[in-house]
Structure formats: C-alpha cells, structure tokens
C-alpha cells in the first residue's frame, strides 16, 4: 500500500495518519476543531526507538558503545522513526496499522508497528518494537503538540505525579526524584499507577491522556502548544533504565486520548 495520508473518521472525530511523514498523527479534529498544532514537524509523532534526549547521543549495549547523530546538540533526541517513511499494513474507516523497519543510524534490526484506532470519543495509539535478531534496548513514546488555545481561554493541565525527575543544566534527569514543582515544564514525571493527565480548554473540551506506562514528559514552554508525552521510561533511559527487546519479548506500549465537551 502507498504511504499517502490516511483519514480516519468516527462520529464527528477525524484523524489524519501520515505514514510518509514519520508515522505521525497529522491532525485530530473534533466537531471540526483541530486540536493538534499543524506543520511538518508537529501533530503527534512516535518516539522510537528512544524517547527524549540521549546524553551525548551515546548509549551502551553490554560492552559496546553506540553513537547516535546529535540532532539536538549536544544530544540525540526522540529516536529515528519520525524521520522515515512508514508502510501501511492495514486500513479501514476508523483504524490503520503502519510499520517501520529500523535502519541506520540505529545499529539493530527490528520492526516498529503502530496501530491507530478511533472511536467517536477516543483515540488509541498502540506501538510495538520487535526483533528476530539480536536483542537491544529501546523505548516507546508519543509526542503530541496540542494547541494551547482553541479559541477561548488557554488550556489547563492537571495531573498528580508521584515525583518529578530532577532536571540538570543539560536538560536531562540527574537521577534524583523530587517533589513535583509548578510549571512551566520541560520535565519528566513518574506516575507509577499509569499516566493520567487532563487537558481542559475551558468551555470547550476536556481531553484525558492516559497510558499504563509510568512516565510522562510535560512540555509547556512554547506559546503555541503544549505537549503531554507518555513513554516507557525517562529521557536518557537507554542508559539509565533500558527496556530490552528480544526475539521472544517485544516492547509494547499504548496510550488513549479520550474527550468530552464541556
């Protein structure tokens, strides 16, 4: 199948999937209102095979040191899959499945599969990384850019994390966990019971971002948009908290955005 944009619909919800642009969600319209910031680098992109920054772009797998390109100097950021074209495996009116084969500069072979499922009041994204060759560390996450304003008051972000990862001057977690601090944020938080963040555009819409994963990065330092990023580990996690993909055990993650009018 081609990698042209795919439009899914359910009720008055519409999602645009862009296999040819890094497997990202290019848009989410509810009742004709676009929730995601538009543009080639925005929407909601998959972060895989790592999330956030890798310190110095380098990570170890056993005794081997691997170096990734420094696409956010002095670090490497947000994986490689958002820079490639994905293939369409299956599509229907309200669902699409797309795949991406990991290639250089990532040093391991593997396949990423992302399923996008839309209902009238929710969008569920599911991603897996699998390999039939050597095992390797990996992470999965999503990086949505939600409009700060939908034509009324600015969005409000509500969540109750158990801790905040202390952020060093290099923007990476120091390894210390601290009491959650007020924003603005470009920070990683721990939610061991599962990610649960509510975005409220007053008198417009309430949207909940949930995931069984225990980590979320919240970024609201930009005027146009806010980001709520569920992921399988913290930034620099390939070094500090690696999750292993093996031929017997893929890495899998899911997030659901559910909404209601207010």
C-alpha positions as CSV (number, residue, x, y, z in Angstrom):
1,X,0.0,0.0,0.0
2,X,1.1,3.6,-0.6
3,X,2.2,5.8,2.3
4,X,-0.1,8.7,1.4
5,X,-2.1,10.3,4.2
6,X,-4.9,8.3,5.7
7,X,-8.0,9.9,7.1
8,X,-10.0,8.0,9.8
9,X,-13.4,9.0,11.0
10,X,-15.8,8.0,13.8
11,X,-18.7,10.2,14.8
12,X,-17.6,13.8,14.5
13,X,-14.0,12.9,15.1
14,X,-11.4,12.8,12.3
15,X,-7.8,11.7,12.5
16,X,-5.1,12.1,9.8
17,X,-2.4,9.5,9.8
18,X,0.8,10.4,7.9
19,X,2.9,7.2,7.2
20,X,5.1,9.2,4.8
21,X,5.9,11.8,7.4
22,X,7.4,9.7,10.2
23,X,4.3,7.8,11.1
24,X,2.9,10.8,12.8
25,X,-0.7,11.8,13.6
26,X,-1.0,14.9,11.4
27,X,-4.3,16.1,12.8
28,X,-7.2,15.4,15.2
29,X,-10.4,17.3,14.6
30,X,-13.4,17.0,16.9
31,X,-16.5,18.7,15.7
32,X,-14.4,20.4,13.1
33,X,-12.0,21.9,15.6
34,X,-8.3,21.0,15.2
35,X,-6.6,20.0,18.4
36,X,-3.0,19.5,17.2
37,X,-0.6,22.1,16.1
38,X,-0.2,21.9,12.3
39,X,3.0,21.6,10.4
40,X,5.5,19.1,9.1
41,X,7.3,18.7,12.5
42,X,4.2,18.9,14.7
43,X,1.0,16.9,15.0
44,X,1.9,13.9,17.2
45,X,5.0,11.9,16.3
46,X,6.2,8.5,17.6
47,X,9.3,8.5,19.7
48,X,11.1,5.2,19.0
49,X,13.5,3.5,19.5
50,X,14.1,6.1,22.2
51,X,12.3,9.0,23.9
52,X,13.7,12.4,24.7
53,X,17.4,13.0,24.8
54,X,20.3,10.6,25.0
55,X,23.2,12.3,26.8
56,X,25.9,12.9,24.2
57,X,24.0,10.7,21.8
58,X,25.8,7.7,23.2
59,X,24.4,4.5,24.8
60,X,25.8,1.2,25.9
61,X,24.6,-2.2,25.0
62,X,26.6,-4.6,27.1
63,X,30.2,-3.6,26.4
64,X,29.5,-1.9,23.1
65,X,29.2,1.9,22.9
66,X,26.8,3.1,20.2
67,X,26.8,6.7,19.0
68,X,23.7,8.3,17.5
69,X,23.7,11.5,15.4
70,X,23.5,14.7,17.5
71,X,20.2,16.0,16.1
72,X,19.7,18.2,19.1
73,X,23.4,19.1,20.1
74,X,24.9,18.1,22.3
75,X,22.4,15.3,22.5
76,X,20.4,12.9,20.3
77,X,16.7,13.3,20.6
78,X,13.4,11.5,20.0
79,X,14.5,8.4,18.1
80,X,14.8,7.8,14.4
81,X,11.4,6.6,13.2
82,X,9.9,10.1,13.0
83,X,12.4,10.8,10.2
84,X,11.5,7.9,8.0
85,X,8.6,6.7,5.8
86,X,6.3,4.1,7.3
87,X,4.4,1.4,5.3
88,X,0.6,0.9,5.5
89,X,-0.2,-2.7,6.7
90,X,-3.9,-2.3,7.0
91,X,-6.5,0.5,6.9
92,X,-10.2,0.8,7.5
93,X,-12.7,3.6,8.1
94,X,-11.7,4.0,11.7
95,X,-8.4,2.1,12.1
96,X,-5.0,2.0,10.5
97,X,-1.9,-0.1,11.1
98,X,1.5,1.1,9.9
99,X,5.0,-0.3,10.2
100,X,8.6,0.9,10.1
101,X,11.7,-1.1,9.8
102,X,14.6,0.2,11.9
103,X,17.6,1.2,9.8
104,X,20.9,3.1,10.2
105,X,21.9,5.0,12.2
106,X,20.1,2.7,14.6
107,X,22.6,-0.2,15.0
108,X,20.0,-3.0,15.4
109,X,17.4,-4.6,13.1
110,X,13.8,-4.5,14.2
111,X,10.3,-3.6,13.2
112,X,8.0,-1.0,14.7
113,X,4.3,-1.4,14.4
114,X,1.8,1.4,15.2
115,X,-1.9,0.8,15.4
116,X,-4.3,3.9,15.3
117,X,-7.9,3.2,16.4
118,X,-10.5,5.9,16.5
119,X,-14.0,5.9,18.2
120,X,-16.4,8.9,18.4
121,X,-14.9,9.8,21.8
122,X,-11.4,8.4,21.9
123,X,-8.2,7.8,20.0
124,X,-6.0,4.8,21.0
125,X,-2.4,4.5,19.8
126,X,-0.5,1.2,20.3
127,X,3.1,0.7,19.3
128,X,5.4,-2.3,19.5
129,X,9.1,-2.9,18.7
130,X,10.1,-6.5,17.8
131,X,13.2,-8.2,16.6
132,X,14.1,-11.6,15.2
133,X,17.8,-10.9,15.5
134,X,19.9,-9.7,18.4
135,X,18.3,-8.2,21.5
136,X,18.6,-4.4,22.1
137,X,17.5,-1.7,24.5
138,X,14.6,0.5,23.3
139,X,11.9,3.0,24.4
140,X,8.5,3.9,23.0
141,X,6.6,7.1,23.4
142,X,4.4,9.7,21.7
143,X,5.0,13.4,21.3
144,X,1.7,15.3,20.7
145,X,1.6,19.1,20.2
146,X,-1.8,20.2,21.5
147,X,-2.9,23.7,20.7
148,X,-2.6,25.9,23.8
149,X,-5.8,27.8,22.8
150,X,-8.9,26.6,20.8
151,X,-10.4,30.0,20.5
152,X,-11.3,30.6,24.2
153,X,-9.1,30.5,27.3
154,X,-5.7,28.8,27.4
155,X,-5.6,25.1,28.2
156,X,-5.2,24.0,31.8
157,X,-3.0,20.9,32.6
158,X,-4.0,18.8,35.6
159,X,-2.1,15.7,36.8
160,X,-0.9,14.2,40.1
161,X,2.5,12.7,39.6
162,X,4.3,10.8,42.4
163,X,7.5,12.5,41.7
164,X,9.4,14.7,39.2
165,X,12.7,13.8,37.8
166,X,15.2,16.5,38.8
167,X,16.4,18.1,35.6
168,X,20.1,19.1,35.3
169,X,21.5,22.0,33.3
170,X,21.9,19.7,30.3
171,X,18.1,19.2,30.3
172,X,18.5,15.5,31.4
173,X,17.4,13.8,34.6
174,X,20.1,13.8,37.3
175,X,18.8,10.6,38.8
176,X,17.2,12.3,41.8
177,X,13.5,12.3,42.3
178,X,12.0,15.4,43.7
179,X,8.6,16.7,44.8
180,X,6.6,17.9,41.7
181,X,7.2,21.6,41.1
182,X,5.0,24.1,39.4
183,X,5.5,24.9,35.7
184,X,6.4,25.9,33.2
185,X,7.8,22.5,32.4
186,X,10.1,20.6,30.1
187,X,10.2,17.8,32.6
188,X,9.7,14.1,33.2
189,X,7.3,12.9,35.9
190,X,6.7,9.5,37.4
191,X,3.1,8.1,37.6
192,X,3.5,4.5,38.8
193,X,-0.2,3.9,38.6
194,X,-0.2,4.8,35.0
195,X,-0.1,8.1,33.1
196,X,-3.3,10.2,33.7
197,X,-3.2,13.8,32.5
198,X,-6.2,16.0,31.9
199,X,-6.1,18.9,29.4
200,X,-9.1,21.3,29.8
201,X,-9.9,24.1,27.3
202,X,-12.5,26.0,29.4
203,X,-16.0,25.9,28.0
204,X,-14.7,23.9,25.0
205,X,-13.3,20.5,25.7
206,X,-11.7,18.1,28.2
207,X,-9.2,15.6,26.9
208,X,-7.5,12.9,29.1
209,X,-4.2,11.4,28.1
210,X,-3.8,8.0,29.7
211,X,-1.4,5.1,29.4
212,X,-0.4,2.1,31.5
213,X,3.2,3.4,31.4
214,X,4.7,5.1,34.4
215,X,6.5,8.0,32.7
216,X,5.3,11.3,31.2
217,X,7.1,14.3,29.9
218,X,5.1,17.6,30.1
219,X,6.3,20.5,27.9
220,X,4.6,23.8,28.1
221,X,7.4,26.4,27.5
222,X,6.1,27.2,24.0
223,X,3.4,29.8,23.4
224,X,1.6,28.0,20.6
225,X,1.3,24.5,22.0
226,X,1.6,22.1,25.0
227,X,2.9,18.5,24.9
228,X,2.0,15.6,27.1
229,X,4.3,12.7,26.2
230,X,3.6,9.2,27.7
231,X,6.6,6.9,27.4
232,X,8.2,3.7,28.6
233,X,11.0,5.3,30.5
234,X,12.6,8.6,31.3
235,X,14.9,10.7,29.0
236,X,18.3,9.1,28.6
237,X,16.6,5.9,29.6
238,X,18.6,3.8,27.1
239,X,21.4,4.4,29.6
240,X,19.6,4.6,32.9
241,X,16.6,2.3,32.6
242,X,16.8,0.3,29.5
243,X,13.9,-1.9,28.3
244,X,15.1,-4.9,26.4
245,X,13.6,-6.0,23.1
246,X,14.3,-9.7,22.5
247,X,13.2,-12.2,19.9
248,X,10.8,-13.7,22.4
249,X,9.6,-10.5,24.0
250,X,8.8,-7.3,22.0
251,X,8.4,-3.9,23.7
252,X,4.8,-2.7,23.6
253,X,3.1,0.4,24.8
254,X,-0.3,2.1,24.4
255,X,-1.9,5.5,25.0
256,X,-5.5,6.6,24.8
257,X,-6.8,10.1,24.4
258,X,-10.4,10.4,25.4
259,X,-12.5,13.6,25.3
260,X,-15.8,15.2,26.2
261,X,-17.4,18.6,25.5
262,X,-17.9,20.9,28.5
